Amino acid sequence: MRETAPVRGHLPDENPGFVGRRTELERVSAALAEHRLVTVTGVGGVGKTRLALRAAHHAADRYPDGAWWTDLTPLDGDRLLVALVADSVDLSDHTPGMATTGLCRRLADDRLLLVLDSCEHLAEPCARLVAELLAAAPGLTVLATSRRPLGVEGEQVVHLDPLPPAGGDALELLRRAAGEEFTAAGPAGEICVRLEGIPLALELAAAQIRLQGAEAVRDQLGTRFDAPPSARFELLAHTERVWPSRHQTLRAAIGWSHELSAPLERLLWARLSVFRGPFDLASATAVCIGGPLNRATLPGALDGLVRASVVRPPDAGGRLRMLDTIRAYGATWLDRTGETGTVADRHAAHFRGLARRGETEWHGARQLHWYRTVDAHHTDLRTALDRLLRTDPDAALDLIGSVAFAWSCRGRLREARDGLEQALLLSGARGRTRARALWALGVTLVLQGEFGPAQDVSERCAREARYTEYTEHSEHTEDTEYAQDADGAGFAGHHGRPGDLTLDAAALAGLLALTTGRPMAAHVVVGHVLDAARGGPADSAARLRCHLVRVFALTGLGRLGEARDRALALRNLCEELDEHWTRTALEYQLALTGLLEGDPATAAGHARAMLEGTRGLGASLGVALGLDVLATALAAAGDGERAADVSGTGEAYWRSTGQPRRGLPGLRALHEKYTDTARATIGEPAYEEIFVRALTGLPQDGLDRALRGPRRT
């Protein structure tokens, strides 16, 4: 869940350059009060996004379940439309089946505002999705922005014109953007008229005013815009035939900025258009260098584009971005240079490399850094994956196999599964890449509760691991020893010992056994492989995962003292490694062990440590599981009121995963037992009142309350 949202929901911060629009804001607000679908339409760059964002902030208090923002500009096609919308409303949908079903279920009983920004390139898919959501969720209101209406029954369209060119608002916007004082009678007033009051065009002009002065900009615009179209710089064709004159004005303004840019800046502008999400200097350098653009010249060209407002200044994380209209202009020029395919391939190769580095450094002190890096570059990783699925399926399999586990941890199970299944189908690659992808798919299926398909994938993963390690060993020696796993199937690694691929295959089989109530099977399969493998748990992520499964298996078998001792030793090792994911899972296991041993205070401390870890990882499923074990510990300690509060918050997080409560079989039984005790202790009405208040409140606030208390021991 997002921790920074001031109210339930998530809206970006407003643009400080918002000017005027009082009448338009009143129209949108009135339309939202009367209609369930309101679409703000207008020419590109006219300020639809800014108006919708301000209207959403003003209206947010009217929606008990919040106002939520979805930026659709990163999508190149509708395949991930539902996944993006689901993610924007904090639905980390872990359920199988049609994605729309989970989203409809998430919104069905809520009263919320959903903002869909920049629908024009996905107008028909958006229209179908909106119609389905409005039918399934009576309390839902949708505010959309698009260059044309969606055409859904009941849609209320609010058309947004540019700012009055000769009015005070256009001049005020230019003044704020340029950082200078102007009078309407001077050159600034003429600039506003020339650019027809279109906000994006005015911002581009303001950037040039900062560089050249208002009079020079006025003269340039006069020279260009007074000339007949054939004498102006070339305007780009646009497929839409709505508001053609104003599209020409905006395109002319962008083209003017393009012409004023230095040659290297124009080249960089075109190449940067392959990025669909925010980018940093390192990524821009890796993707865009070539020819006269090199590591020495690119930073200066990028600074020039920032000064010209073609590229937005870096945010707090150092990431830059282009507005979609400006990016589209650059993409057309990239196509004209004949570099579209070349730069797209460099983009895909760069993000494939980033994915591989993230996987390589998962085990160790930089795990959290790379986990967050993969999350920050999610849009461009998806873009790279889509490119590789079309051009190089083997490379696509490598990319998705590298990031799928991180995506699943983050709650992006549908995207992970979709990418893995497509790549496995299209790629004929054998060996490590395929084994790793099968392992990641198996984990994803287990987390979705798809145990039948997970069993099939687990077996395929084990076969691929054995094949790969046998083949690799055979290349170095003809004296390969051969061993047998618990099911009688063979594995071969270095000197006949299992390698990391087999260890991960065993960990997957053990995870599946644990979640289906077979702790003995889990203990046998990972124990056999660990006993045969050389090295300790710190040697690789695969070994650590196998040791984690064995700890949970021991807990399930009732060998609590041994499980606790092993878990504490592993946790200490994780702290030395600065490893976060396994450490968080161990806190969960230690909390469960404390409950089974009749020590609810210790269990609660470990549960809170788990919750801090899962919140840092952004793992909603982990938060839901941690809240369940904490609620159980509080109930076991006789604190019925706090147990009800934490349990209600847990239910809210479970709903964000799109599935009913679940967890290890032992915890489910304990949770039911002690919840009944808590209800009896404080009375059913009191318990229900506290539970419902937590369920309907801000989940972030509920999690903050849950984390207050004694720490682990």
C-alpha positions in Angstrom: 0.0 0.0 0.0 1.1 3.6 -0.6 2.1 5.1 2.7 2.2 8.8 1.5 -1.4 9.2 0.5 -3.0 11.9 2.8 -6.5 10.4 2.3 -7.8 7.0 1.3 -6.8 6.4 -2.3 -3.9 7.8 -4.3 -3.6 11.0 -6.3 -0.4 12.6 -7.6 0.6 15.9 -6.2 -0.9 18.8 -8.1 1.1 20.8 -10.7 2.1 24.1 -9.1 1.7 25.7 -12.5 -2.1 25.3 -12.5 -3.6 28.6 -13.5 -7.3 29.8 -13.8 -9.9 27.3 -14.9 -12.4 28.2 -12.2 -15.4 27.9 -14.5 -14.1 24.6 -16.0 -13.4 23.2 -12.5 -16.9 24.0 -11.4 -18.3 22.3 -14.5 -16.3 19.1 -13.9 -17.2 19.1 -10.2 -20.9 19.6 -11.0 -20.8 16.8 -13.6 -19.1 14.4 -11.0 -21.9 15.1 -8.6 -24.6 14.1 -11.1 -22.9 11.5 -13.4 -20.9 8.3 -12.9 -18.7 8.8 -16.0 -17.3 12.2 -16.8 -14.8 12.6 -19.6 -12.7 15.8 -20.1 -11.9 16.2 -23.7 -9.7 18.6 -25.6 -6.7 19.1 -27.8 -3.3 17.6 -26.7 -1.5 19.9 -24.3 -4.6 21.9 -23.4 -4.4 20.9 -19.7 -6.9 18.0 -19.4 -4.7 16.1 -16.9 -4.1 19.2 -14.7 -7.8 20.0 -14.6 -8.8 16.4 -13.9 -6.2 16.1 -11.1 -7.4 19.3 -9.4 -11.0 18.2 -9.8 -10.2 14.8 -8.2 -8.4 16.5 -5.3 -11.4 18.7 -4.7 -13.9 15.8 -4.9 -11.9 13.2 -3.0 -13.6 13.8 0.3 -17.0 12.9 -1.2 -15.8 9.3 -1.8 -15.4 7.2 1.4 -13.2 4.7 -0.4 -10.9 7.3 -2.0 -9.9 8.8 -5.2 -7.4 6.8 -7.3 -5.3 7.8 -10.3 -4.3 5.7 -13.3 -1.9 7.1 -15.9 -2.5 5.2 -19.1 0.3 6.8 -21.2 2.8 4.0 -20.5 0.6 1.4 -22.2 1.4 0.5 -25.8 -1.7 -1.6 -26.4 -4.5 -2.9 -24.2 -3.1 -6.2 -23.0 -2.1 -4.8 -19.6 -4.9 -2.2 -19.3 -6.7 -4.1 -16.5 -3.5 -4.9 -14.7 -2.5 -1.3 -14.7 -5.9 -0.1 -13.4 -5.9 -2.9 -10.7 -2.4 -1.8 -9.6 -3.5 1.8 -9.4 -6.3 1.0 -6.9 -3.9 -1.2 -4.8 -5.4 -4.4 -6.0 -2.5 -6.8 -6.0 -4.7 -9.5 -7.6 -3.3 -12.9 -6.7 -6.3 -14.8 -8.0 -6.4 -16.8 -11.2 -9.0 -16.3 -14.0 -10.0 -13.2 -15.9 -8.3 -10.1 -14.6 -11.5 -8.0 -15.0 -13.3 -10.3 -12.6 -11.0 -9.5 -9.7 -11.1 -5.8 -10.4 -14.9 -5.8 -10.5 -14.9 -7.7 -7.2 -12.5 -5.2 -5.7 -14.7 -2.2 -6.6 -18.1 -3.8 -6.2 -19.0 -2.6 -2.7 -16.9 0.6 -2.7 -17.7 4.3 -3.2 -14.7 5.6 -5.0 -13.5 7.9 -7.8 -11.3 6.3 -10.4 -9.4 8.7 -12.7 -8.3 7.3 -16.0 -5.8 9.8 -17.6 -4.9 9.8 -21.3 -7.4 7.3 -22.7 -7.2 8.4 -26.4 -4.8 5.7 -27.6 -6.9 3.0 -25.9 -10.4 4.6 -26.3 -12.3 1.4 -27.3 -10.7 -0.9 -24.7 -11.2 1.8 -22.0 -14.8 2.2 -23.0 -15.4 -1.6 -22.6 -13.6 -1.7 -19.3 -15.4 1.4 -17.9 -18.8 0.0 -19.0 -18.1 -3.3 -17.2 -16.8 -1.7 -14.0 -19.7 0.7 -13.8 -22.2 -2.2 -14.2 -20.4 -4.2 -11.5 -19.7 -1.4 -9.0 -22.8 0.8 -8.2 -20.7 3.2 -6.0 -18.0 3.8 -8.7 -17.5 7.1 -10.4 -15.0 7.4 -13.3 -13.3 10.6 -14.4 -11.5 10.2 -17.7 -9.3 12.4 -19.9 -9.2 11.8 -23.6 -8.9 13.7 -26.8 -12.2 12.3 -27.8 -15.2 10.9 -25.8 -15.3 7.2 -24.9 -18.8 6.7 -26.2 -20.1 4.9 -23.1 -23.8 5.2 -22.3 -24.4 7.8 -19.7 -21.1 9.6 -20.4 -21.0 13.3 -19.6 -18.5 15.1 -21.7 -16.8 18.3 -20.5 -14.9 19.9 -23.4 -11.8 21.9 -22.4 -10.7 24.8 -24.6 -7.4 26.5 -24.4 -7.0 29.5 -22.0 -8.4 32.7 -23.5 -5.4 33.9 -25.5 -5.9 37.6 -24.7 -6.9 36.9 -21.1 -5.0 37.2 -17.8 -4.8 33.4 -17.2 -2.7 32.7 -20.3 -0.3 35.5 -19.4 -0.1 34.3 -15.8 0.8 30.8 -16.9 3.5 32.3 -19.1 4.8 34.5 -16.3 5.0 31.6 -13.8 6.7 29.3 -16.3 9.2 31.9 -17.4 9.8 33.4 -14.0 9.4 36.9 -15.3 6.8 39.7 -15.0 5.0 40.6 -18.2 2.3 43.1 -19.3 -0.5 42.2 -21.7 0.6 45.0 -24.0 4.1 43.7 -24.5 5.6 40.8 -26.5 4.4 38.3 -23.9 0.7 39.1 -24.7 1.4 38.6 -28.4 3.0 35.2 -27.7 -0.1 34.1 -25.8 -2.3 35.1 -28.8 0.1 33.4 -31.4 -0.1 30.2 -29.4 -3.8 30.4 -28.9 -3.6 30.0 -25.1 -2.6 26.3 -25.3 -0.8 25.6 -22.0 1.8 23.2 -23.3 2.7 25.5 -26.1 3.0 28.4 -23.6 5.3 26.3 -21.4 7.6 25.6 -24.4 7.6 29.3 -25.2 8.4 30.2 -21.6 11.5 27.9 -21.8 12.7 29.9 -24.8 11.9 33.2 -23.1 14.3 32.1 -20.3 17.0 31.5 -22.9 16.4 34.3 -25.4 14.0 36.9 -24.0 10.4 37.6 -24.8 11.0 39.9 -27.8 13.1 37.3 -29.6 10.5 34.6 -29.0 7.7 36.9 -30.2 9.7 37.7 -33.4 10.4 34.0 -34.1 6.8 33.0 -33.6 5.7 35.9 -35.8 8.0 34.9 -38.6 6.9 31.3 -38.4 3.2 31.5 -37.7 2.5 34.3 -40.1 4.0 32.4 -43.0 1.8 30.1 -45.1 1.8 26.5 -43.9 4.1 25.4 -46.8 6.7 27.9 -45.7 6.7 26.8 -42.0 8.8 24.1 -40.7 7.3 20.7 -41.4 4.2 19.9 -39.4 3.7 16.3 -38.4 0.6 14.5 -39.7 -1.9 13.5 -37.0 -4.3 10.6 -37.5 -7.1 12.3 -35.6 -9.4 14.8 -37.3 -10.7 16.5 -34.2 -9.8 20.2 -33.6 -7.4 20.2 -36.6 -6.4 23.8 -36.4 -5.4 23.7 -32.7 -3.5 20.4 -33.3 -1.6 22.3 -36.0 -0.9 25.1 -33.5 0.4 22.8 -30.9 2.4 20.7 -33.4 3.9 23.9 -34.8 4.9 25.0 -31.3 6.6 21.7 -30.6 8.2 21.8 -34.1 9.5 25.3 -33.3 11.1 24.0 -30.1 12.5 21.2 -32.1 14.0 23.6 -34.7 15.5 25.7 -31.9 17.2 22.7 -30.3 20.8 22.0 -31.2 21.4 19.0 -33.5 22.5 16.8 -30.7 19.5 17.8 -28.7 17.2 16.9 -31.6 18.9 13.5 -32.0 18.6 12.8 -28.3 14.9 13.9 -28.3 14.2 11.4 -31.0 16.0 8.5 -29.2 14.5 9.3 -25.8 11.1 8.7 -27.3 11.6 4.9 -26.8 11.2 5.4 -23.1 7.6 5.0 -22.0 8.2 5.7 -18.3 10.6 7.8 -16.3 14.2 7.4 -17.1 17.5 8.3 -15.4 20.8 9.5 -16.9 22.4 6.0 -16.8 19.5 4.5 -18.8 19.4 7.4 -21.2 23.1 7.1 -21.8 23.0 3.3 -22.4 20.1 3.5 -24.8 20.8 6.8 -26.7 24.5 7.0 -27.3 25.8 6.4 -30.8 27.4 8.5 -33.4 27.9 12.1 -32.3 26.0 11.4 -29.1 28.5 9.8 -26.7 29.1 9.7 -22.9 30.8 13.1 -23.1 28.1 15.0 -25.2 24.9 13.4 -24.0 24.6 15.0 -20.6 24.9 18.5 -22.2 22.2 17.6 -24.8 20.0 16.3 -22.0 20.4 19.5 -20.0 19.5 21.5 -23.1 16.2 19.6 -23.5 15.4 20.1 -19.8 16.0 23.9 -20.2 13.7 23.9 -23.2 11.0 22.1 -21.2 11.1 19.2 -23.7 12.2 16.9 -20.9 10.7 17.4 -17.4 13.3 18.2 -14.7 14.4 15.2 -12.6 12.3 14.2 -9.6 13.6 13.4 -6.1 14.9 10.1 -7.4 16.8 11.6 -10.3 14.3 10.4 -12.9 13.2 12.5 -15.9 10.3 12.1 -18.3 8.7 13.5 -21.4 5.1 14.4 -21.8 3.3 12.0 -24.1 2.7 14.6 -26.8 6.3 15.6 -27.0 7.4 11.9 -26.9 5.2 11.1 -29.8 6.7 14.0 -31.8 10.2 12.6 -31.1 9.1 9.1 -32.1 8.0 10.3 -35.5 11.4 11.9 -36.0 13.1 8.8 -34.9 11.2 6.9 -37.5 12.2 9.4 -40.1 15.9 8.8 -39.2 15.4 5.1 -39.7 16.6 4.4 -36.2 13.4 3.2 -34.6 14.2 -0.5 -34.6 17.9 0.0 -33.7 17.1 2.2 -30.7 14.3 0.0 -29.6 16.7 -3.0 -29.6 19.2 -1.0 -27.5 16.4 -0.1 -25.1 15.4 -3.8 -24.8 19.0 -4.9 -24.4 19.7 -2.3 -21.7 16.7 -3.3 -19.6 17.4 -7.0 -20.1 20.8 -6.3 -18.6 19.3 -4.3 -15.8 17.0 -7.3 -15.1 19.9 -9.7 -15.0 21.9 -7.5 -12.7 18.9 -7.3 -10.4 18.6 -11.0 -10.2 22.4 -11.5 -9.7 22.4 -9.1 -6.8 19.2 -10.4 -5.2 21.3 -12.4 -2.7 23.2 -9.9 -0.6 23.4 -6.3 0.6 22.0 -4.7 -2.6 18.8 -6.8 -2.6 16.6 -3.9 -1.5 18.3 -1.5 -3.9 17.7 -3.7 -6.9 14.2 -4.6 -5.8 13.3 -0.9 -5.8 15.2 -0.4 -9.1 13.2 -3.1 -10.8 10.1 -1.5 -9.5 11.0 2.0 -10.5 11.7 0.8 -14.1 8.7 -1.4 -14.3 7.1 0.4 -17.3 10.2 0.2 -19.5 10.9 -3.4 -18.4 7.5 -4.2 -19.7 8.2 -2.3 -22.9 11.5 -4.2 -23.4 9.7 -7.5 -22.7 7.1 -6.7 -25.3 9.8 -5.8 -27.9 11.7 -9.0 -27.2 8.6 -11.2 -27.4 8.3 -10.0 -31.0 12.0 -10.0 -32.0 13.9 -12.4 -29.7 11.8 -14.8 -27.6 14.9 -16.4 -26.1 16.0 -13.0 -24.8 12.4 -12.3 -23.6 12.6 -15.5 -21.6 15.8 -14.4 -20.0 14.4 -11.0 -19.1 11.1 -12.2 -17.6 12.9 -15.0 -15.8 15.1 -12.4 -14.1 12.4 -10.1 -12.9 9.3 -12.3 -12.4 10.1 -13.3 -8.8 10.5 -9.6 -7.9 7.3 -8.8 -9.7 5.4 -11.5 -7.8 6.8 -10.3 -4.5 5.5 -6.8 -5.4 2.0 -8.3 -6.1 2.3 -8.2 -9.9 1.3 -11.8 -10.3 -0.7 -11.4 -13.4 2.0 -9.6 -15.3 4.6 -12.1 -14.1 2.5 -15.1 -15.1 1.5 -13.5 -18.5 5.1 -12.7 -19.4 6.4 -16.1 -18.3 3.8 -18.1 -20.1 4.2 -16.1 -23.3 8.0 -16.4 -23.3 8.0 -20.1 -22.4 5.6 -20.7 -25.3 7.5 -18.7 -27.9 11.1 -19.6 -26.8 12.7 -22.9 -27.6 15.7 -22.2 -25.3 16.8 -25.0 -23.0 19.0 -24.8 -20.0 19.4 -22.3 -17.2 17.2 -19.6 -18.7 14.2 -22.0 -19.1 14.7 -23.7 -15.7 14.8 -20.3 -14.0 11.6 -19.1 -15.8 9.8 -22.4 -14.9 10.8 -21.9 -11.2 9.5 -18.3 -11.3 6.2 -19.4 -12.9 5.8 -22.2 -10.3 6.2 -19.7 -7.5 3.7 -17.3 -9.1 1.1 -20.1 -9.5 1.5 -21.2 -5.9 0.9 -17.6 -4.8 -2.2 -17.5 -6.9 -3.5 -20.7 -5.3 -3.3 -22.6 -8.7 -1.9 -25.8 -7.2 -2.7 -28.1 -10.0 -0.9 -26.1 -12.7 1.9 -25.4 -10.1 2.5 -29.1 -9.7 2.9 -29.6 -13.4 5.3 -26.6 -13.7 7.2 -27.8 -10.6 7.9 -31.2 -12.3 8.9 -29.5 -15.5 11.3 -27.3 -13.6 12.9 -30.2 -11.9 13.4 -32.0 -15.2 14.9 -28.9 -16.8 17.2 -28.4 -13.8 18.4 -32.0 -14.0 18.9 -31.8 -17.7 20.8 -28.5 -17.5 23.1 -29.5 -14.7 23.7 -32.9 -16.2 24.6 -31.4 -19.6 26.8 -28.7 -18.1 28.7 -31.3 -16.0 29.0 -33.7 -19.0 30.8 -31.0 -20.9 33.5 -31.0 -18.3 33.8 -34.7 -17.4 32.6 -38.0 -18.6 32.5 -39.4 -15.1 29.3 -37.8 -14.0 27.9 -39.3 -10.9 24.2 -39.7 -10.8 22.0 -39.3 -7.7 18.3 -39.7 -7.0 15.9 -37.3 -5.4 13.1 -38.2 -3.0 10.8 -39.1 -5.8 13.3 -41.3 -7.6 14.1 -38.7 -10.3 17.8 -38.0 -10.9 19.7 -34.8 -10.5 23.3 -34.1 -11.5 25.5 -31.1 -10.6 29.2 -30.5 -10.1 30.7 -34.0 -9.2 27.2 -35.4 -9.1 26.0 -32.8 -6.5 22.9 -30.7 -7.1 23.5 -27.1 -8.2 21.4 -24.0 -7.7 18.9 -24.9 -10.4 18.0 -28.2 -8.6 18.0 -26.5 -5.3 15.4 -24.0 -6.5 13.4 -26.7 -8.1 13.4 -28.5 -4.7 12.4 -25.3 -2.9 9.5 -24.9 -5.4 8.4 -28.4 -4.7 8.7 -27.8 -1.0 6.7 -24.6 -1.2 3.9 -26.3 -3.0 3.9 -29.2 -0.5 3.7 -26.7 2.4 0.8 -24.7 1.0 -1.1 -27.9 0.3 -0.7 -29.2 3.9 2.2 -31.8 3.3 5.0 -30.6 5.6 6.7 -34.1 5.6 6.9 -34.1 1.8 8.4 -30.6 1.9 10.9 -31.6 4.5 12.0 -34.7 2.6 12.5 -33.0 -0.8 14.5 -30.0 0.4 16.3 -32.0 3.0 17.5 -34.6 0.5 18.9 -32.0 -1.9 20.5 -29.9 0.9 22.2 -33.0 2.3 23.6 -33.7 -1.1 24.7 -30.2 -2.0 27.9 -28.6 -0.9 28.0 -25.2 0.8 26.0 -23.4 3.4 22.8 -21.2 3.2 24.9 -18.1 2.7 26.4 -19.4 -0.6 23.4 -18.6 -2.8 19.8 -17.5 -2.9 18.7 -21.0 -3.9 20.3 -22.6 -0.9 18.8 -20.0 1.4 15.3 -20.6 -0.1 15.7 -24.4 0.5 16.7 -23.8 4.2 13.7 -21.5 4.6 11.4 -24.2 3.3 12.9 -26.7 5.7 12.3 -24.4 8.6 8.6 -24.1 7.7 8.4 -27.8 7.2 9.8 -28.5 10.7 7.2 -26.1 12.1 4.5 -28.0 10.3 5.8 -31.3 11.7 5.7 -29.9 15.2 9.4 -29.9 15.7 9.2 -26.4 17.1 12.4 -26.1 19.1 14.5 -27.2 16.1 12.5 -25.0 13.8 13.0 -22.0 16.1 16.7 -22.5 16.5 17.3 -22.9 12.7 15.1 -19.9 12.0 17.0 -17.7 14.5 20.3 -18.8 13.0 19.1 -18.1 9.5 17.7 -14.7 10.5 21.0 -13.7 12.0 22.7 -14.8 8.7 20.2 -12.7 6.7 21.0 -9.7 8.9 24.7 -10.1 8.2 23.9 -10.4 4.5 21.4 -7.5 4.6 19.0 -9.9 2.9 15.4 -8.7 3.3 13.0 -11.1 1.7 14.0 -14.3 3.5 14.4 -12.4 6.7 10.8 -11.2 6.5 9.6 -14.8 5.8 11.6 -16.0 8.8 9.9 -13.5 11.1 6.6 -14.9 10.0 7.8 -18.4 10.8 9.1 -17.3 14.2 5.8 -15.6 15.0 3.9 -18.9 14.1 6.3 -20.9 16.2 5.7 -18.5 19.2 2.0 -19.0 18.8 2.3 -22.8 18.7 4.6 -22.7 21.8 2.1 -20.6 23.7 4.1 -17.4 23.8 1.9 -14.8 22.1 4.0 -11.8 23.2 7.0 -13.2 21.4 4.8 -14.1 18.4 3.5 -10.5 18.3 7.0 -9.1 18.2 8.0 -11.2 15.3 4.8 -10.5 13.5 5.5 -6.7 13.8 9.0 -7.3 12.5 7.6 -9.2 9.5 5.1 -6.4 8.8 7.8 -3.7 8.8 9.7 -5.9 6.2 6.7 -6.6 4.0 5.7 -2.9 4.1 9.2 -2.0 2.9 8.9 -4.5 0.1 5.5 -3.2 -0.9 4.1 -6.8 -0.6 0.4 -6.6 0.1 0.1 -10.4 0.5 2.9 -10.5 3.0 1.2 -7.6 5.0 -2.1 -9.5 5.0 -0.4 -12.7 6.3 1.5 -10.7 8.9 -1.6 -9.0 10.2 -3.3 -12.3 10.5 -0.6 -13.7 12.7 -0.4 -10.5 14.8 -4.2 -10.5 15.3 -4.0 -14.2 16.4 -1.2 -13.4 18.8 -3.1 -10.4 20.3 -6.2 -12.5 20.7 -4.2 -15.3 22.3 -2.8 -12.7 24.8 -6.4 -11.7 25.7 -6.3 -8.3 23.9 -9.6 -8.7 22.1 -10.0 -5.0 21.1 -6.6 -4.7 19.4 -7.1 -8.2 17.9 -10.3 -7.0 16.3 -8.7 -3.8 15.0 -5.7 -5.7 13.5 -8.0 -8.3 12.0 -10.2 -5.7 10.3 -7.1 -4.1 8.8 -6.0 -7.5 7.7 -9.3 -8.1 5.9 -8.8 -4.8 4.0 -5.3 -6.0 2.9 -6.7 -9.4 1.9 -9.3 -7.7 -0.2 -6.5 -5.8 -1.9 -5.1 -9.2 -3.0 -8.4 -10.2 -4.6 -8.8 -13.4 -2.7 -10.1 -14.7 0.6 -7.9 -15.1 3.7 -5.5 -18.0 3.5 -2.1 -19.0 4.8 -0.4 -22.0 6.2 -2.9 -24.6 7.5 -1.6 -24.4 11.1 -2.1 -20.6 11.2 -5.6 -20.8 9.8 -6.7 -23.1 12.6 -5.1 -20.9 15.3 -6.6 -17.8 13.8 -10.1 -19.2 14.0 -9.6 -20.5 17.5 -8.3 -17.3 19.1 -10.7 -15.1 17.1 -13.6 -16.9 18.6 -12.0 -16.4 22.0 -11.6 -12.6 21.4 -15.2 -12.3 20.2 -16.4 -14.0 23.4 -14.1 -11.9 25.6 -15.3 -8.5 24.5 -18.6 -9.4 23.1 -19.7 -10.0 19.5 -21.2 -6.4 19.0 -18.0 -4.7 20.2 -15.8 -7.0 18.2 -17.8 -6.4 15.0 -17.8 -2.6 15.5 -14.0 -2.4 15.9 -13.5 -4.8 13.0 -15.7 -2.9 10.6 -14.2 0.4 11.6 -10.7 -0.9 10.8 -11.9 -2.5 7.6 -13.5 0.7 6.3 -10.7 3.1 7.5 -7.4 3.9 5.9 -5.4 0.7 5.6 -2.2 2.6 6.1 -3.5 4.0 9.4 -4.5 0.5 10.5 -1.1 -0.9 9.7 0.5 2.0 11.6 -1.6 1.1 14.7 -0.7 -2.6 14.3 3.0 -1.8 14.3 2.8 0.1 17.6 3.9 -2.3 20.4 6.9 -4.2 21.8 9.5 -5.2 19.3 10.7 -8.8 18.7 13.2 -10.5 21.0 
